[in-house]
Amino acid sequence: MYKPTIGLEIHSELKTKTKMFCGCANDPEERHANVNICPVCTGHPGCLPTINKEAVRKVIKLGMALGSEIPTISKFDRKNYFYPDLPKAYQISQYDQPLVAGGVLKGVRLERVHLEEDTARIAHSSQLTDYPKDAKPASLIDYNRSSMPLMELVTKPDITSGEQAVAFAKELQLILRYLGISDADMEKGQMRVEANISVSKTDELGTKVEVKNLNSFRAVSDSIDFEIKRQIELLERGEKVVQSTRGWDEKKKETVLQRLKEQAHDYRYFPEPDLPAIDLAHFDMESIKDEIIELPQQKRERLVSEYGLGEEQANILAESIETAEWFERAVSEARAIQSDMQSSSVYNYFISDLRGMMKEAGIGLDALKVTPFHFARVIAFVAQGKLNSRLAKDVLKEMFDTGADPDEIMNAKGLNEDISTEMLQGVIKETIEENPKAIEDYKKGQQNALQFLVGKVMGKMKGRANPEELKGLFEELLK
């Protein structure tokens, strides 16, 4: 029986105003090539880098959130290799003295978290839709991304499956977003995953293969599962696994060889001569610690204990700070109107109805016209019997489209009129007179006839009555 062993290296672009070693704008949304550049980030000879303090603070903050060790001294190193997207022919990174060491996330131990500069972006002409068809093939380089602050987190080889790797990466993504460290949008390249995979029948690790630049959670899961299977099949045939770097072919759903794996000595690491070592004693660690808010797992646990939600419901809400905060404000507003309001009622209308409309319209909470207060009033109306579920959905839809106050909508539809028992009895008597056949069937013991009569009254009342109350009144009048 083969045992898979997996370690992850996860890169995330940090949210800072400027790049890692110069004053150029750090703007991943910039679509015009080569505008946020200067002699420093394009590697002109003689230009000296300076360290982005905010980037250092953000990595320290992540380390604190993950229970890691923050050393007293850290330094930058040169990682030497040639590639067209690396204008200096070396990358300023960290080797033996990273900013963060150790820590744990979702049961996976961390090796380190360090800072480095990102590379430029290469676009091949064959991938560009607007590249002239009669022009010679070319590779174009955009240096806007060059020297953006890039955090790299390296795990211990504690992961055993693609599913576990995805769960780890998703939790890290959430934490990065919660703490404002990175947007970590994989589709935009702001978070990239690399997996080191080996298989062995013993406790001794097998030959490691690295799968690079995985830009979706599906790619992470599929590539790891494929590579485990590929390596096992090689060993079963008596062949050897070669230490190498591979990529993921999304169309073929398989890993493909890119190059034989480099060792650390191939990069000729040495201390960056143009940057001093960082004395972290100069950072106010207490102020950084104070910036660490409630993390996703803490939020899930509190949502379960405080609101009585299930684990899956808490997971859905904790997927974003904004979603959880909106829900909590709505519950608070609803309970202010009706103290015994059930959180589950608010959750169901919020997730099933309101979020369904948001998804269909393609908008987020920032563009939502419905306020938590107005939303809470609709839920309270349902609990008070002023609206049934169907009418509540109609009112919510109009609120979603117009942003109107629910009371205004109900007044316009004539739904705010108080319904007395006498009024209901009058409508019931009228319905009895109009449906003698149904009355006869009911007296013969056919319960479906009663449901039919209740439906008739609900229609007359435009859905404003309580079906259970109507059922009781019918039974009383038909004794």
DOKEKOL-927622 format. One record per residue (C-alpha): x, y, z; residue in three letters. Coordinates in Angstrom, 2 decimals, always signed. Layout:
BEGIN
u,v,w,aa
X,Y,Z,ALA .
...
END
This chain:
BEGIN
u,v,w,aa
+0.00,+0.00,+0.00,MET .
+1.53,+3.28,-1.11,TYR .
+1.42,+6.29,+1.17,LYS .
+1.23,+9.73,-0.54,PRO .
+3.21,+12.57,+1.05,THR .
+2.45,+16.12,-0.04,ILE .
+3.83,+19.51,+0.86,GLY .
+2.53,+22.79,-0.50,LEU .
+4.19,+26.05,-1.49,GLU .
+1.61,+28.82,-1.78,ILE .
+2.41,+32.24,-3.22,HIS .
+0.15,+35.24,-2.56,SER .
+0.49,+38.79,-3.83,GLU .
+0.20,+41.22,-0.93,LEU .
-2.14,+44.22,-0.77,LYS .
+0.21,+47.16,-0.47,THR .
+0.23,+50.56,-2.14,LYS .
+3.70,+50.14,-3.60,THR .
+5.91,+47.33,-4.83,LYS .
+8.32,+45.32,-2.69,MET .
+11.53,+47.23,-3.36,PHE .
+10.52,+50.47,-5.10,CYS .
+7.86,+53.19,-5.05,GLY .
+5.92,+52.00,-8.12,CYS .
+2.18,+51.37,-7.68,ALA .
+1.26,+47.82,-6.72,ASN .
-1.84,+47.54,-8.89,ASP .
-2.72,+44.02,-10.07,PRO .
-5.77,+45.41,-11.90,GLU .
-3.69,+47.58,-14.27,GLU .
-4.36,+46.37,-17.82,ARG .
-1.95,+48.68,-19.68,HIS .
+1.40,+46.97,-19.96,ALA .
+4.58,+48.47,-18.54,ASN .
+3.16,+51.61,-16.92,VAL .
+3.86,+50.87,-13.23,ASN .
+7.59,+50.41,-13.67,ILE .
+10.86,+52.15,-12.84,CYS .
+14.62,+51.44,-13.16,PRO .
+14.56,+49.50,-9.86,VAL .
+11.81,+46.98,-10.67,CYS .
+13.04,+46.54,-14.26,THR .
+16.54,+45.72,-13.06,GLY .
+18.60,+48.60,-14.43,HIS .
+22.24,+48.44,-13.35,PRO .
+23.21,+50.50,-10.30,GLY .
+19.66,+50.91,-8.94,CYS .
+19.25,+50.11,-5.25,LEU .
+16.17,+48.49,-3.68,PRO .
+14.47,+49.57,-0.45,THR .
+12.29,+47.31,+1.73,ILE .
+8.50,+47.79,+1.81,ASN .
+7.76,+47.96,+5.56,LYS .
+4.02,+47.31,+5.13,GLU .
+4.72,+44.05,+3.29,ALA .
+6.91,+42.92,+6.19,VAL .
+4.16,+43.81,+8.69,ARG .
+1.57,+41.80,+6.76,LYS .
+3.70,+38.66,+6.76,VAL .
+4.37,+39.06,+10.49,ILE .
+0.61,+39.43,+11.05,LYS .
-0.05,+36.17,+9.20,LEU .
+2.61,+34.44,+11.25,GLY .
+1.02,+35.63,+14.48,MET .
-2.42,+34.44,+13.32,ALA .
-1.00,+30.99,+12.58,LEU .
+0.84,+30.66,+15.89,GLY .
+4.23,+30.88,+14.20,SER .
+7.57,+32.04,+15.58,GLU .
+8.72,+35.54,+14.64,ILE .
+12.53,+35.77,+14.84,PRO .
+14.44,+38.82,+16.03,THR .
+16.48,+39.11,+12.83,ILE .
+15.51,+38.35,+9.23,SER .
+17.32,+38.99,+5.97,LYS .
+16.90,+38.90,+2.20,PHE .
+18.90,+36.73,-0.21,ASP .
+19.60,+36.56,-3.91,ARG .
+18.15,+33.58,-5.73,LYS .
+20.07,+33.38,-8.99,ASN .
+18.52,+32.02,-12.15,TYR .
+17.85,+33.26,-15.67,PHE .
+14.41,+33.55,-17.19,TYR .
+12.95,+36.28,-19.44,PRO .
+10.47,+37.40,-16.77,ASP .
+13.31,+38.12,-14.31,LEU .
+15.01,+41.32,-15.48,PRO .
+17.93,+41.21,-13.00,LYS .
+18.66,+37.50,-13.67,ALA .
+18.15,+37.00,-9.94,TYR .
+15.21,+37.28,-7.57,GLN .
+15.38,+38.95,-4.16,ILE .
+13.91,+36.35,-1.83,SER .
+14.62,+34.82,+1.60,GLN .
+16.49,+31.61,+2.23,TYR .
+17.77,+30.70,+5.70,ASP .
+16.34,+33.56,+7.82,GLN .
+12.68,+34.02,+6.83,PRO .
+10.26,+36.36,+8.57,LEU .
+8.11,+33.52,+9.94,VAL .
+8.94,+29.98,+11.09,ALA .
+6.64,+27.15,+12.16,GLY .
+2.94,+27.34,+12.95,GLY .
-0.07,+25.14,+12.20,VAL .
-3.17,+25.47,+10.01,LEU .
-5.90,+22.82,+9.77,LYS .
-3.61,+20.25,+11.36,GLY .
-0.84,+20.88,+8.82,VAL .
+2.49,+22.09,+10.20,ARG .
+4.16,+25.05,+8.51,LEU .
+7.83,+25.17,+7.60,GLU .
+8.12,+28.91,+6.95,ARG .
+6.59,+32.04,+5.47,VAL .
+8.89,+34.42,+3.65,HIS .
+8.82,+37.49,+1.43,LEU .
+10.14,+37.91,-2.08,GLU .
+9.51,+39.88,-5.24,GLU .
+7.21,+38.63,-7.98,ASP .
+8.39,+38.16,-11.55,THR .
+7.16,+39.94,-14.66,ALA .
+4.32,+38.45,-16.71,ARG .
+4.98,+36.75,-20.05,ILE .
+2.30,+36.55,-22.75,ALA .
+2.95,+34.42,-25.80,HIS .
+1.57,+35.72,-29.09,SER .
-0.26,+32.44,-29.69,SER .
-2.34,+33.18,-26.57,GLN .
-3.30,+36.74,-27.58,LEU .
-6.53,+37.26,-29.51,THR .
-5.54,+40.74,-30.74,ASP .
-2.03,+39.81,-31.93,TYR .
-1.70,+40.29,-35.71,PRO .
-2.03,+36.93,-37.46,LYS .
+0.58,+37.79,-40.08,ASP .
+3.19,+38.88,-37.49,ALA .
+6.08,+36.70,-36.38,LYS .
+5.50,+34.66,-33.19,PRO .
+6.78,+36.46,-30.11,ALA .
+6.72,+36.45,-26.33,SER .
+5.74,+39.78,-24.78,LEU .
+6.75,+40.85,-21.27,ILE .
+4.72,+43.09,-18.97,ASP .
+6.86,+44.39,-16.08,TYR .
+3.92,+45.80,-14.09,ASN .
+3.99,+42.67,-11.92,ARG .
+7.77,+42.67,-11.59,SER .
+8.77,+43.26,-7.96,SER .
+5.25,+43.15,-6.55,MET .
+5.45,+41.90,-2.94,PRO .
+4.96,+38.15,-2.92,LEU .
+4.49,+36.02,+0.17,MET .
+5.44,+32.35,+0.03,GLU .
+4.12,+29.89,+2.61,LEU .
+5.74,+26.45,+2.74,VAL .
+4.17,+23.53,+4.61,THR .
+5.70,+20.42,+6.09,LYS .
+4.90,+17.25,+4.09,PRO .
+1.83,+16.52,+6.25,ASP .
-0.82,+16.35,+3.50,ILE .
-1.96,+13.03,+2.06,THR .
-4.55,+13.84,-0.64,SER .
-5.75,+16.43,-3.13,GLY .
-8.86,+16.98,-1.04,GLU .
-6.85,+17.82,+2.07,GLN .
-4.60,+20.15,+0.05,ALA .
-7.63,+22.07,-1.24,VAL .
-9.10,+22.37,+2.27,ALA .
-5.79,+23.82,+3.50,PHE .
-5.45,+26.26,+0.59,ALA .
-9.06,+27.45,+0.95,LYS .
-8.60,+28.13,+4.65,GLU .
-5.39,+30.06,+3.99,LEU .
-7.17,+32.09,+1.31,GLN .
-9.91,+33.00,+3.79,LEU .
-7.39,+34.03,+6.45,ILE .
-5.49,+36.21,+3.97,LEU .
-8.76,+37.94,+3.06,ARG .
-9.98,+38.27,+6.65,TYR .
-6.72,+39.96,+7.69,LEU .
-6.55,+42.22,+4.62,GLY .
-3.19,+40.71,+3.65,ILE .
-4.14,+39.65,+0.12,SER .
-7.26,+39.32,-2.06,ASP .
-5.82,+35.91,-2.98,ALA .
-7.94,+35.65,-6.13,ASP .
-6.65,+32.58,-7.95,MET .
-8.34,+33.52,-11.24,GLU .
-6.35,+36.77,-11.24,LYS .
-3.10,+35.05,-10.31,GLY .
-3.00,+36.65,-6.85,GLN .
-2.64,+33.22,-5.24,MET .
-0.78,+30.32,-6.82,ARG .
-0.20,+26.84,-5.46,VAL .
+2.67,+24.44,-6.05,GLU .
+2.55,+20.88,-4.75,ALA .
+5.50,+18.63,-3.89,ASN .
+4.31,+15.03,-4.18,ILE .
+5.92,+11.67,-3.46,SER .
+4.68,+8.15,-2.74,VAL .
+6.29,+5.35,-0.76,SER .
+5.44,+2.02,+0.86,LYS .
+7.64,+2.82,+3.86,THR .
+8.05,+5.72,+6.25,ASP .
+10.98,+6.87,+4.14,GLU .
+9.89,+9.58,+1.69,LEU .
+9.81,+8.75,-2.00,GLY .
+11.25,+10.84,-4.84,THR .
+9.63,+14.26,-4.88,LYS .
+7.95,+15.76,-7.93,VAL .
+6.84,+19.40,-7.95,GLU .
+3.72,+20.49,-9.83,VAL .
+3.91,+24.25,-10.40,LYS .
+1.57,+27.19,-10.93,ASN .
-1.79,+25.68,-10.04,LEU .
-4.30,+28.50,-10.41,ASN .
-7.57,+26.92,-9.25,SER .
-8.65,+24.66,-6.42,PHE .
-9.86,+22.10,-8.94,ARG .
-6.42,+22.08,-10.55,ALA .
-4.82,+21.57,-7.13,VAL .
-7.02,+18.56,-6.35,SER .
-6.93,+16.99,-9.83,ASP .
-3.18,+17.41,-10.36,SER .
-2.26,+15.92,-6.98,ILE .
-4.57,+12.94,-7.45,ASP .
-3.24,+12.38,-10.97,PHE .
+0.39,+12.63,-9.89,GLU .
-0.13,+10.16,-7.03,ILE .
-1.63,+7.70,-9.49,LYS .
+1.14,+8.31,-12.07,ARG .
+3.93,+7.71,-9.56,GLN .
+2.32,+4.54,-8.18,ILE .
+1.93,+3.15,-11.72,GLU .
+5.61,+3.88,-12.44,LEU .
+6.76,+2.08,-9.31,LEU .
+4.45,-0.86,-9.97,GLU .
+6.10,-1.29,-13.38,ARG .
+9.50,-1.33,-11.70,GLY .
+10.45,+2.12,-13.04,GLU .
+11.84,+5.05,-11.04,LYS .
+10.21,+8.36,-10.30,VAL .
+12.51,+11.15,-11.52,VAL .
+12.76,+14.30,-9.41,GLN .
+11.36,+16.96,-11.70,SER .
+9.13,+19.97,-12.13,THR .
+5.85,+19.35,-13.94,ARG .
+2.93,+21.50,-15.04,GLY .
-0.79,+20.76,-15.14,TRP .
-2.48,+20.37,-18.53,ASP .
-6.10,+21.28,-17.85,GLU .
-7.35,+19.96,-21.19,LYS .
-5.64,+16.58,-20.96,LYS .
-6.12,+16.38,-17.17,LYS .
-2.54,+15.23,-16.64,GLU .
+0.79,+16.57,-15.42,THR .
+3.48,+17.24,-18.04,VAL .
+7.25,+17.41,-17.67,LEU .
+8.72,+20.92,-17.72,GLN .
+12.28,+20.43,-16.46,ARG .
+14.40,+18.36,-14.12,LEU .
+14.11,+19.69,-10.59,LYS .
+16.70,+22.17,-9.38,GLU .
+18.31,+21.86,-5.96,GLN .
+18.84,+24.81,-3.62,ALA .
+22.54,+24.97,-4.53,HIS .
+21.59,+25.46,-8.19,ASP .
+20.23,+28.89,-7.28,TYR .
+23.51,+29.96,-5.60,ARG .
+21.75,+31.72,-2.72,TYR .
+23.77,+34.40,-0.95,PHE .
+22.80,+37.36,+1.28,PRO .
+21.40,+40.30,-0.70,GLU .
+24.26,+42.83,-0.57,PRO .
+22.06,+45.87,-1.28,ASP .
+19.69,+45.33,+1.66,LEU .
+20.51,+45.29,+5.38,PRO .
+19.26,+42.57,+7.71,ALA .
+15.90,+43.44,+9.29,ILE .
+15.88,+43.96,+13.05,ASP .
+12.29,+43.03,+13.87,LEU .
+12.62,+44.59,+17.33,ALA .
+11.89,+47.90,+15.58,HIS .
+8.36,+46.66,+14.72,PHE .
+5.53,+47.28,+17.19,ASP .
+4.44,+43.67,+17.59,MET .
+1.56,+44.53,+19.92,GLU .
-0.03,+46.85,+17.37,SER .
+0.30,+44.15,+14.69,ILE .
-1.28,+41.61,+17.04,LYS .
-4.17,+44.03,+17.69,ASP .
-4.96,+43.98,+13.96,GLU .
-5.73,+40.25,+14.05,ILE .
-9.51,+39.98,+14.04,ILE .
-11.72,+36.93,+14.56,GLU .
-10.42,+34.27,+12.18,LEU .
-12.63,+31.98,+10.04,PRO .
-12.58,+28.97,+12.38,GLN .
-13.32,+31.15,+15.40,GLN .
-16.19,+32.73,+13.50,LYS .
-17.64,+29.34,+12.54,ARG .
-17.54,+28.15,+16.15,GLU .
-19.22,+31.34,+17.37,ARG .
-21.93,+31.21,+14.70,LEU .
-22.77,+27.66,+15.82,VAL .
-22.77,+28.43,+19.55,SER .
-24.34,+31.90,+19.45,GLU .
-26.93,+31.44,+16.72,TYR .
-27.64,+27.72,+16.89,GLY .
-26.62,+27.14,+13.27,LEU .
-25.36,+23.87,+11.85,GLY .
-21.71,+23.47,+10.88,GLU .
-22.46,+23.63,+7.16,GLU .
-24.52,+26.80,+7.62,GLN .
-21.68,+28.38,+9.61,ALA .
-19.21,+27.36,+6.87,ASN .
-21.27,+29.13,+4.21,ILE .
-21.55,+32.35,+6.23,LEU .
-17.87,+32.36,+7.17,ALA .
-16.83,+32.26,+3.50,GLU .
-16.61,+36.05,+3.70,SER .
-16.51,+38.59,+6.51,ILE .
-19.12,+40.72,+4.74,GLU .
-21.61,+37.83,+4.42,THR .
-21.31,+36.87,+8.10,ALA .
-21.58,+40.50,+9.26,GLU .
-24.66,+41.12,+7.12,TRP .
-26.35,+38.03,+8.53,PHE .
-25.53,+39.00,+12.12,GLU .
-26.89,+42.52,+11.64,ARG .
-30.09,+41.09,+10.15,ALA .
-30.55,+38.72,+13.11,VAL .
-29.97,+41.58,+15.55,SER .
-32.54,+43.77,+13.77,GLU .
-35.07,+40.92,+13.59,ALA .
-34.71,+40.16,+17.30,ARG .
-35.16,+43.83,+18.13,ALA .
-38.56,+43.59,+16.41,ILE .
-39.43,+40.14,+17.76,GLN .
-37.28,+38.85,+20.62,SER .
-37.92,+35.14,+19.99,ASP .
-36.92,+35.30,+16.32,MET .
-35.14,+32.11,+15.20,GLN .
-31.76,+32.62,+13.54,SER .
-32.55,+29.74,+11.19,SER .
-35.46,+31.71,+9.68,SER .
-33.17,+34.65,+8.92,VAL .
-30.53,+32.30,+7.52,TYR .
-32.95,+30.48,+5.22,ASN .
-34.41,+33.63,+3.65,TYR .
-30.94,+35.19,+3.39,PHE .
-29.18,+32.24,+1.75,ILE .
-32.00,+30.69,-0.28,SER .
-33.86,+33.78,-1.42,ASP .
-31.73,+36.91,-1.16,LEU .
-28.42,+35.33,-2.14,ARG .
-30.21,+33.47,-4.93,GLY .
-31.35,+36.80,-6.39,MET .
-27.85,+38.23,-5.96,MET .
-26.32,+35.30,-7.81,LYS .
-28.82,+35.58,-10.64,GLU .
-28.16,+39.32,-10.95,ALA .
-24.39,+38.83,-10.64,GLY .
-23.93,+41.30,-7.78,ILE .
-22.32,+41.24,-4.34,GLY .
-23.38,+42.67,-1.00,LEU .
-21.74,+45.99,-1.86,ASP .
-24.37,+46.51,-4.61,ALA .
-27.33,+45.12,-2.66,LEU .
-30.23,+47.58,-2.24,LYS .
-31.84,+45.62,+0.60,VAL .
-30.65,+46.70,+4.06,THR .
-30.40,+44.28,+7.01,PRO .
-33.09,+46.31,+8.81,PHE .
-35.62,+46.13,+5.97,HIS .
-34.81,+42.46,+5.42,PHE .
-35.37,+41.77,+9.13,ALA .
-38.79,+43.46,+9.00,ARG .
-39.95,+41.06,+6.28,VAL .
-38.81,+38.04,+8.31,ILE .
-40.56,+39.44,+11.38,ALA .
-43.77,+39.95,+9.38,PHE .
-43.67,+36.25,+8.46,VAL .
-43.17,+35.24,+12.10,ALA .
-46.06,+37.49,+13.14,GLN .
-48.37,+36.03,+10.50,GLY .
-48.65,+39.28,+8.57,LYS .
-47.05,+37.64,+5.53,LEU .
-46.89,+34.03,+4.38,ASN .
-43.79,+32.58,+2.78,SER .
-44.94,+33.19,-0.79,ARG .
-45.84,+36.84,-0.21,LEU .
-42.59,+37.38,+1.69,ALA .
-40.66,+36.21,-1.40,LYS .
-42.65,+38.63,-3.58,ASP .
-41.96,+41.54,-1.23,VAL .
-38.27,+40.63,-1.05,LEU .
-38.06,+40.55,-4.85,LYS .
-39.50,+44.05,-5.12,GLU .
-37.17,+45.26,-2.37,MET .
-34.25,+43.69,-4.25,PHE .
-35.22,+45.42,-7.50,ASP .
-36.10,+48.85,-6.09,THR .
-34.63,+49.14,-2.60,GLY .
-38.06,+50.19,-1.32,ALA .
-39.16,+49.96,+2.31,ASP .
-41.19,+46.74,+2.89,PRO .
-43.99,+48.72,+4.57,ASP .
-44.35,+50.89,+1.47,GLU .
-44.55,+47.80,-0.73,ILE .
-47.14,+46.16,+1.51,MET .
-49.23,+49.34,+1.66,ASN .
-49.18,+49.61,-2.12,ALA .
-50.33,+45.99,-2.41,LYS .
-52.95,+46.36,+0.32,GLY .
-51.12,+43.87,+2.51,LEU .
-50.88,+45.97,+5.66,ASN .
-54.56,+45.83,+6.50,GLU .
-55.18,+44.01,+9.80,ASP .
-56.99,+40.71,+9.36,ILE .
-59.45,+39.96,+12.13,SER .
-60.91,+36.57,+12.98,THR .
-64.34,+37.95,+12.05,GLU .
-63.06,+38.88,+8.59,MET .
-61.64,+35.39,+8.09,LEU .
-64.86,+33.77,+9.28,GLN .
-66.80,+35.85,+6.77,GLY .
-64.58,+34.74,+3.90,VAL .
-64.76,+31.11,+5.10,ILE .
-68.57,+31.17,+5.17,LYS .
-68.59,+32.65,+1.69,GLU .
-66.24,+29.88,+0.51,THR .
-68.43,+27.19,+2.12,ILE .
-71.48,+28.49,+0.28,GLU .
-69.60,+28.54,-3.04,GLU .
-68.22,+24.96,-2.74,ASN .
-70.99,+22.59,-1.59,PRO .
-69.35,+19.58,-3.27,LYS .
-66.12,+20.09,-1.29,ALA .
-68.14,+20.39,+1.93,ILE .
-69.91,+17.15,+1.15,GLU .
-66.60,+15.40,+0.46,ASP .
-65.13,+16.71,+3.71,TYR .
-68.08,+15.38,+5.71,LYS .
-67.43,+12.00,+4.10,LYS .
-63.94,+12.07,+5.64,GLY .
-61.92,+13.30,+2.66,GLN .
-59.23,+15.55,+4.21,GLN .
-58.07,+16.72,+0.79,ASN .
-61.34,+18.64,+0.53,ALA .
-60.35,+20.72,+3.55,LEU .
-57.02,+21.58,+1.95,GLN .
-58.92,+22.60,-1.17,PHE .
-61.13,+24.95,+0.85,LEU .
-58.15,+26.45,+2.68,VAL .
-56.53,+27.12,-0.69,GLY .
-59.68,+28.89,-1.91,LYS .
-59.61,+31.23,+1.12,VAL .
-55.87,+31.87,+0.70,MET .
-56.62,+32.94,-2.86,GLY .
-59.37,+35.29,-1.75,LYS .
-57.05,+36.75,+0.92,MET .
-54.15,+37.08,-1.58,LYS .
-52.08,+34.75,+0.54,GLY .
-52.32,+36.92,+3.65,ARG .
-53.88,+34.33,+5.96,ALA .
-52.27,+31.60,+8.05,ASN .
-53.21,+28.19,+6.60,PRO .
-53.16,+26.49,+10.02,GLU .
-55.45,+29.15,+11.47,GLU .
-57.81,+28.75,+8.51,LEU .
-57.86,+25.00,+8.95,LYS .
-58.91,+25.39,+12.57,GLY .
-61.66,+27.88,+11.74,LEU .
-63.02,+25.61,+8.99,PHE .
-63.12,+22.62,+11.36,GLU .
-64.91,+24.70,+13.98,GLU .
-67.53,+26.01,+11.56,LEU .
-68.11,+22.61,+9.95,LEU .
-68.69,+20.64,+13.17,LYS .
END
